[in-house]
Amino acid sequence: MANTLLIFFLTSFVLMMPVSVQTKTTCFFDQRCGCKTTNKTYVEVDCSHVNLSKIPFLPRNVSSVDLSNNNISNIPEHHFKDNDILTEINLSFNRLHFLNKEMFYGLHSVFKLQMNNNNITKTTKDVFLYLRTLSYLDVKMNRISWSNHNVTFSPSLLTLKIDYNSSHENLPEMPHLKTLDVSGLSGQCYIHTVKPDTFRSVPTIHELDMSACKVNYMYNGSFSFMRNLSTLDVSFNTCLRFDGLENVTVDLPFTSIKILKFNKIHKTFQMNTKVLKRHFYHLRYTNLQEMHGDSNRIQLFEDGAIQQLPFSIRKIFMSDNEFSYGQYLFELIALQIEFVNTSFLFSSRRNNEHEEICERPDESCCNQVCKPIHAPDEIFRYNTSWRVLPIPRKLKKALYKECFLRYEIPKFSVAENIVEYIDLSYNIFYSWIGPLLTFDHVQYLDLSNNICSNVSKVFFKSVPNVITLLLQNNLLGFVLPDDTEGEIMQHMPALQTINLANNRIPSLSYAFFNSQANLKYIKLAGNMIDNITFQINHMKQLSNLDLSNNRISNLDEHARFQLEIVYKVNNNFSIDISGNPLKCSCDTINFIKWMSTTKIRIHNKNKTSCLTSHGNSESLQKPNRVFEKLQKECSSYSSLIVGTVASLVVFLFILIWGICYRNRWRLRYMYYMVKNKYQVQNKENYNNDGQYEYDAFVSYDNNDRFFVHDKLLTCLEREAELKLCIHNRDFLPGNDIAGNITSAIHNSRKVVIVMSHNYLDSYWCMFEYNMAKVESIYSRNKENILFLVFLEQMSPKDLPLMVLELVQSSSYIEYPNDEFGDTVFWNKLKEVLSQ
């Protein structure tokens, strides 16, 4: 026993010692509870949701205790006698059924007590006697009438949350109470009719929440005595309707009203609402700053109704209504509002919604609230010349999301404004044409979730100073890749954050972000990008690039180079490539090596993996291990790869050399023919009708010139009148020899080869022979244009293979040594060349 007491005192001493940082540990007095110490030497205890049936004994230095959501059914008397510094107690969601003052003995410092959602049915009238400093009390959702038990609440009480049934009880006298919450949303409330004496016991009230109290009617004068009333909530009283709202507003000029909430005071399955001037008439005499009218099926405003709102109004909440376009919109321009929320249009009809049964006649139909609304024709002429957006001049923040309106955004004129924040997400603005001239002050623009597949190059000209641009969950992948010059984004140089996730983008051009030097965050997750093809190395402030869940197999050298440049400028730069089909193979080893050596922070490494060549998945949480494994695997193939590549190069070289050698004469012939084609003198001599300039070109060696000049020219040119081409007479001076040869052969009908041993030994003679052979094959459709004249007796072994082949397949003639044979020779030669 002594040891136990010693341990208890030592632990208490330690808990009471000041600590420099906030820590959270298991409480020594009950292992199920958690204790958090602060630098004020106090301890905060959390014993919620641990199935306690009894309240543990708390050390004296405990400042707050959370005992909610347990099975506590009783508070022992004097249990808190030593907890005089305890300030907050939460006993909600337990099984308490009886209360008396001795249960709270010693709690002199408690200012907040929560006992809602218990089963309290009995109490003494002085139950709160010892709670002299109590300022916040929540006793909702119990089965007790506090006024019927004559309970006296502490004079220090400022906030009370209590159940209330006006037909069975009265509110206790609380002359100093500032906040009263009798809402049926968090408790039980029934106030069929609000009368001038319903809240008479709380005359100094500042905030009154009577939402969902089944209010059917409200008398004038019900709030006129509440001079300090600044916040009034009559929401979710669907039987009140807008004619009842008029009675609410009658008294508000006598109060200090700042916030008025009348959300869903119109039934879901009634006709749409038209707000009349008289509904807002009395508000013009107030200093109202904030108005909530969500979920009221409001379709139209009577002309002048909006003008009844006071000059002091700054915030308007009108979401979940059914607004139509009308002239009333132009009345908004004169308002001084800074915030408006008109989101969730046309969403009032919900499944399985039970309508409240009203206990009074449906008088609203007599007052033209339930009649079908027939709007003027001009309201629905959306596609007319009306292209002006009426915007309040001092509006700074506008919410228009989840309305699911299917429109394109055409060019609009915009009233002068200072709007800074626009949320148009979750609609169906499928095409952004614009521009909306102009929103010079907008810094935040959300166009996400609009199924948009088209954006013009001038649309964002409307928002030149935007800093945050959210475009995720659209279909911009159909248009952004075609923007090769970065024209779509060029009007937003101040942009710092852009979200293009889930847009089916396959790639972005290099210049797409050319004008965005100030970008800090780029999110491109969930697209079809396979590499970083866009420029980022000019972004000196870039902190995060999210490329997760794309189709990247590896980042190439240029992409890695850009990333490293960004990191050199900004050491906080990070990238996310998780969820991509990365590959770890010999082809991507440089990328894996980069991942293991780079100093760039890679987010979600534990979710980043790569696929090996064997089909296995390798985690890249430690990429250096993957790199070492790849290095060993790829090194065994390096010599094989080098050898294979070298062999392939040698093979290709030999193959190309062989092809070129085999066709060397054809290639040379083609070269010179092309060259001659552009010679002016050759063009003039060439006849397109198939006539040749010469009857024959005579190819001979210079040592055989006496035979050619003395005999051949005489017999063929003078006697037979044939025109021959010989090199020393007819070649054009200034042209190279090869060019003259190919040109002469091409312009001659026949080629006469004067064959001799001297001919076979001459390079140029053999050149002429081969050019003539190529000419006959490729330009004359394999016509035999060569005619061999042997000056000497030559055996087959003396002839080259190319000449012997021609001798065996074609006719030739030998020059005779007798006079008779000489005559026959020349006659045959003349006959051949004359054909």
Summary of the structure (lengths in Angstrom):
residues: 835
radius of gyration: 50.1
end to end distance: 141.3
largest distance: 163.4
contacts: 2593
relative contact order: 0.03
helix: 29%
strand: 18%
